[in-house]
Every structure is written in structure tokens, then in C-alpha cells.
């Protein structure tokens, strides 16, 4: 399996919505 | 990162060095990242486990892990995830399920040492515990008094159930006991077990107590592991916060309260502060073009997404779709370095190295699993090609400059991606 790791996620707000079954990536979140 | 063009990003060399090298710098905790809550959101600060903001930072006695150790541990985690995914997908493809008294040997993943930590409150009155933040496993646990068998050294006091007025063990007959991947029974009390791919494990009573996430927000009857036998590579953290998709995870247990929604952000520098949010208030900034489907049929625990392509310097690499669909992709907060199928990594590395060569940057020796490294000695700022990961539905993750390069030192700054060994890993 490919894995997106935490180094590449830096500064993104990564949103998990288990009910709607979506993952979101918001740039510049922190 | 000072700026970003279409095909390149500017990165200040002094900003490249991650923990542990920059651990002598001061903590940059902004006011907005301190504990807090709004009507629809609970926010907790996330800090790098080895950075200056970490409550565990004083515990290391100057003995921080080397980059080789961090990357070796990361490889353990990646391998154990791949073993587990291979097991679960094999089962879902039609292998007959046996009536198994024991569960898969690996119920979680190797922890690695590059993880981030958050501080939770547990019990009444609440004690504070700094725990590893993990979207790649489900069950939350902390080391517990009286630590019947063995505990590793931790920075904070052990959680003592006898001092909490709201603590209760869960009985073996309770439905909640059935939610565990590895369980047992002792004197009518439900026992949990978690074992990670690097040999680390925790065993103890499966219990419930009040979990405090912020000064304003608590979850009564939260089910967690009260660890009485704990050994492994946990650093000096008090335990682990499980944020996966399984029944015992925090987002699933607190589904009625937060709607199954949470978000996290990791800071660009190890001296910075990120956040972990729970609740629908985490969502407003996410437009449809930034979201991708969570592929829940692929297996339990992990957050699967569909990676479809990669851009380097603004140009789409020529990678067949089958390269990505053969293996699938997960998003994992506990893995440090992104792993790609071999053909995808090879294409990324080639395009990246070519753009760096055009700019005249000098190559440097490999760093563990990172094979594309550069010597930036004497430079204050470098221009690196942009890297974007493209997902099903059109979402694009334009990797921040701080996430493109993983630097051990100024003279050894590497492309922060690695390839899997096999196409179907």
C-alpha cells in the first residue's frame, strides 16, 4: 500500500469525515 | 518557505532542519493553538514528540534519536502496515474466515519515532497525559497503576484508576469487549491487547472513564486500555490516542458528539504547534475540490484514499493509473515519509533530480531510505521543484516546501519520499 506520511501533510488541515466518507486537504491551515 | 511559484518553491535552508536537530530552539505556541473549544469544535494542540514544545522534550536527557533511527523506525511502521493490509485484503478477497481464538498478530502498526503527540485528560479529577497521536490504529491506551507486570519509563505520573471516581472496568460479557481485535478475560474483566509491528505491545484492562479533550469538553464513559504490561518504543509518552476508523477509536466512540468529523494540522517546523480538532467546526475551510472519497471498503482502521497522479514542477508525470490502483493508498499520521509504488517513485525521483540538476545543486549521499539528497552548504535559500499529489475527485495536495525536503543537515537534504519494494506492496 502507498502511504501519505506526516512530512508531506505539514501545514495542511487534513479533515476526516467518517459519516460522509471523505478526506479533505486544506492548505495553509497551521 | 518564503514563497511558491508554479513550478518551484523557495525554502530557507535554516528552516529545513526538523527535530531532533532543532530541538534547542524555542517553542512557538501561538494563542490560537492553546486548548479551546467553540460550540461546534474542540481544539487540542499537536506538537512534535521531539520538538521544543513537547511535554516530553525534557525527558530525553539529550539522547534524541538520530535521523537514521527515525527513518529505520519509519520503515518498520510502513512494513507492518503493509503486512496488515495484505492480511485484511486477502481475507476480504474470499479466504474462508476461520473461527479464530486469536486475532491477527499485528493489530496496529509500528509506532516509529517521528510521531506527534497531544495531551489528554483522563479520570476524575482529570490527570494530564501526553500520548502518541495515531490515525493508523484504533484503541487508545495509557500505562496504569499498579503496573502489574511491567511498564516503561514515562515522563508523567502513571494513570491510577484508584484515584478516579469515574473509572470502571468493562466486563467480559459487555458488547464493548467484543469490539477489540485482541481480547481476553480475567476474573470477569475484559482484557485488551495491542501489538505493533516492531514488537511493541500493551496489555491490560479494557476500561471506561472520562476523557477530557479541552477545558470545556469531556467524553464520559470513554473506553480505553488501562495498560498493566507495556513494552516497546514508546519514548516517554504515557500511551497512545487511537484515531482510526475502528469501533474502539475516539472518533467512532464520540460519533454522536462530533459527527465522526475531526481534523489535524502538523506545523512546518518542529518548534511550531499544530492542532487536532473534533466536530463539524473542523470543516468550513474544505471545499469540494479539496476533498477525496474515503475508500472504506478497502479494509478496517486505515483511511484509504485514491491517489491518481503526481505533478513535479507543475508537470503531470506519465504514470499509468494501474500503478496506483494495484496497491491502494492510505493517509497515516504516524508514518513520517510518504511511500509510493516503485514505478511512481521512480518517475518522481527522476523528474525531481532532473529539475535540481538544471539548477546546479550538488548531490549528497543517501540518508537511509531517502536516496535523492543534496548538499546546500553555504546557501541561505534554495528553489526546489513543487510536488503535488492528485486524488480521486480532483483534490490536489500541493506539498508545502517543508514537506518536500527532509533534511538531516544542511549538507544532506533529501527528497522526502520513498519507494515501496514491490508494485503490489
Interface residues (C-beta under 8 A of the other chain):
Chain A: X1 X2 X3 X4 X5 X6 X7 X8 X9 X10 X11 X12 X13 X14 X15 X16 X17 X18 X19 X21 X22 X23 X24 X25 X26 X27 X29 X30
Chain B: X33 X74 X78 X81 X82 X85 X114 X115 X116 X135 X245 X251 X252 X255 X259 X260 X261 X262 X263 X264 X265 X266 X267 X268 X272 X273 X274 X275 X282 X283 X285 X286 X290 X291 X292 X293 X294 X296 X302 X303 X305 X307 X324 X327 X328 X329 X330 X331 X332 X333 X334 X335 X336 X337 X338 X339 X340 X341 X344 X389 X391 X395 X396 X397 X398 X399 X400 X402 X403 X404 X406 X416 X417 X420 X425
